[in-house]
Amino acid sequence: MRLLVLLALLLNMGAARADVLLPGEDDLIFKAQKKHMQRKIQWVVVQDLEQACYGVPKNPGDGELRGCAKVTPLTCTIYTKQITSLANLGHEMRHCFEGAWHK
């Protein structure tokens, strides 16, 4: 239920410019594709993001990982830590709709 509310908020925030696609920009404006509308989205809170996202422990030289999204044709699983931000959750949810646009 909370995820549906979040999705509604994200879509309404970008409604004024919903026809604009800005690939690579980390904001709330995106153009949803019809093929993604039936994708199930799951949010999983984990302690070890590196393990959940990449299957390996954190490399001390890497920057901070705030989350990731694993996308399949029918599902998208978003991984974050217990404390996250709306911007971060929205960023990962955008990957559910647009796929990967950065490393």
C-alpha positions in Angstrom: 0.0 0.0 0.0 2.8 2.4 0.9 4.5 1.7 -2.3 1.4 2.5 -4.3 1.1 5.8 -2.5 4.8 6.6 -3.2 4.3 5.7 -6.9 1.2 8.0 -7.1 3.2 10.8 -5.5 6.1 10.3 -7.9 3.9 10.2 -10.9 2.0 13.3 -9.9 5.2 15.3 -9.2 6.3 14.7 -12.8 2.8 15.1 -14.4 3.4 18.6 -15.7 6.3 17.3 -17.9 5.4 13.6 -18.2 6.0 13.8 -22.0 9.7 14.7 -21.4 12.3 11.9 -21.1 15.5 13.0 -19.4 17.7 9.9 -19.4 20.5 9.9 -16.9 19.2 12.8 -14.8 18.5 11.9 -11.2 15.2 13.7 -10.8 11.5 12.7 -10.7 10.7 13.2 -14.4 10.5 10.1 -16.6 8.5 8.6 -19.3 6.9 5.3 -18.4 6.6 2.7 -21.1 3.5 0.6 -21.4 5.4 -2.6 -21.2 6.6 -1.7 -17.7 3.1 -1.0 -16.3 2.4 -4.6 -15.2 5.8 -5.1 -13.5 5.5 -6.0 -9.8 7.7 -3.9 -7.5 9.1 -5.1 -4.2 11.1 -3.1 -1.6 13.5 -5.1 0.5 15.4 -3.5 3.5 18.8 -5.1 4.1 21.8 -4.4 6.3 24.4 -5.4 3.7 23.6 -3.6 0.4 26.7 -4.8 -1.4 25.9 -8.4 -0.6 22.2 -8.0 -1.7 23.1 -6.0 -4.8 26.3 -7.6 -6.1 26.7 -10.8 -4.0 30.1 -9.6 -2.6 31.1 -7.7 0.6 31.8 -4.0 0.4 35.2 -3.0 -1.0 36.6 -0.4 1.4 37.7 1.8 -1.6 34.2 2.0 -3.1 31.9 4.9 -2.5 28.7 4.6 -0.5 26.0 2.4 -2.0 22.6 3.7 -1.2 20.5 1.1 -3.0 20.0 -0.9 -6.1 17.2 -2.3 -8.3 17.2 -5.8 -9.8 14.8 -5.8 -12.8 13.3 -8.7 -14.7 10.5 -8.5 -17.3 7.9 -9.2 -14.7 9.4 -7.9 -11.4 11.6 -5.3 -9.9 13.2 -5.6 -6.5 14.5 -2.5 -4.8 17.1 -2.9 -2.1 17.9 -0.2 0.5 19.1 0.1 4.0 16.6 0.6 6.9 17.0 4.4 6.7 16.7 5.9 3.2 15.3 8.9 1.5 12.4 9.5 -0.8 14.9 10.7 -3.5 16.8 7.4 -3.1 13.7 5.2 -3.2 12.4 7.2 -6.2 15.8 6.9 -8.0 15.7 3.1 -7.6 12.1 2.9 -8.6 12.9 4.8 -11.7 15.3 1.9 -12.6 12.2 -0.3 -12.4 10.7 1.7 -15.2 13.6 2.7 -17.3 16.3 0.2 -16.6 20.0 1.0 -16.1 21.4 4.3 -17.2 24.5 4.5 -15.0 27.1 2.1 -13.5 
